[in-house]
Amino acid sequence: MFGALFLVLPAGVLAGLALGYLAYIAAHHAVHHWRIAPGHLLYGLKIRHAMHHRGDEVNFGVITTAWDRVFGTYRPLAAVRTAQ
């Protein structure tokens, strides 16, 4: 995909897209596979996204809540804490 984009996008734009995608993949891997302690920068992301894997049709996003908010699938962490 990046090879095809190289034909139509300037190298700087393509490099920015590639670096952004690599950052997303790294965060996604960390949220799924690392042991993240409470208080860590990624802890909130991990807990919020874990709701999605419990079977709830919410919080599909890993590093941002933007698309979940657009499509109405966002559920804040406060909703989890009060339900427990």
C-alpha positions as CSV (number, residue, x, y, z in Angstrom):
1,M,0.0,0.0,0.0
2,F,2.8,2.4,0.9
3,G,4.5,1.6,-2.4
4,A,1.5,2.6,-4.3
5,L,1.1,5.8,-2.3
6,F,4.8,6.7,-3.0
7,L,3.8,7.2,-6.6
8,V,1.2,9.9,-5.8
9,L,2.4,11.5,-2.5
10,P,5.5,13.5,-1.6
11,A,8.1,11.6,0.4
12,G,7.5,13.7,3.5
13,V,3.8,13.1,3.6
14,L,4.4,9.4,3.0
15,A,7.0,9.3,5.8
16,G,4.6,11.0,8.2
17,L,1.8,8.5,7.4
18,A,4.2,5.6,7.8
19,L,5.5,6.9,11.2
20,G,2.0,7.5,12.4
21,Y,0.9,4.0,11.4
22,L,4.0,2.5,13.2
23,A,3.1,4.5,16.3
24,Y,-0.4,3.1,16.2
25,I,0.8,-0.5,15.8
26,A,3.2,-0.1,18.7
27,A,0.5,1.3,21.0
28,H,-2.0,-1.4,19.9
29,H,0.6,-4.1,20.6
30,A,1.4,-2.6,24.0
31,V,-2.3,-2.3,25.0
32,H,-2.9,-6.0,24.1
33,H,0.3,-7.6,25.3
34,W,2.2,-5.6,27.9
35,R,1.6,-5.6,31.6
36,I,0.7,-2.0,32.2
37,A,0.5,-0.8,35.8
38,P,-2.1,1.7,37.0
39,G,-0.9,5.2,36.7
40,H,1.1,4.5,33.5
41,L,0.3,6.6,30.4
42,L,-1.1,3.6,28.5
43,Y,-3.2,2.2,31.4
44,G,-6.3,4.1,30.6
45,L,-6.1,3.1,27.0
46,K,-5.8,-0.6,28.0
47,I,-8.7,-0.6,30.4
48,R,-11.0,1.4,28.0
49,H,-10.2,-0.9,25.0
50,A,-10.5,-4.0,27.2
51,M,-14.2,-3.2,27.4
52,H,-14.4,-3.9,23.7
53,H,-12.9,-7.4,24.1
54,R,-15.3,-8.3,26.9
55,G,-18.0,-8.5,24.3
56,D,-19.4,-5.0,24.6
57,E,-19.9,-3.3,21.3
58,V,-18.1,-0.2,22.6
59,N,-14.6,1.4,22.6
60,F,-13.2,0.0,19.4
61,G,-10.5,2.6,19.3
62,V,-7.1,1.9,20.8
63,I,-5.3,5.2,20.9
64,T,-8.1,7.6,20.4
65,T,-11.8,7.9,21.2
66,A,-12.5,10.1,18.2
67,W,-14.2,7.6,16.0
68,D,-16.0,5.9,18.9
69,R,-17.5,9.3,19.7
70,V,-18.5,9.9,16.0
71,F,-20.2,6.5,15.7
72,G,-21.7,6.5,19.2
73,T,-19.7,3.6,20.5
74,Y,-17.8,5.4,23.2
75,R,-18.3,4.5,26.8
76,P,-16.2,6.4,29.4
77,L,-14.2,4.6,32.1
78,A,-16.5,6.1,34.7
79,A,-19.3,3.9,33.4
80,V,-17.2,0.8,34.0
81,R,-16.2,1.9,37.6
82,T,-19.8,2.5,38.6
83,A,-21.0,-0.8,37.1
84,Q,-18.5,-2.8,39.1
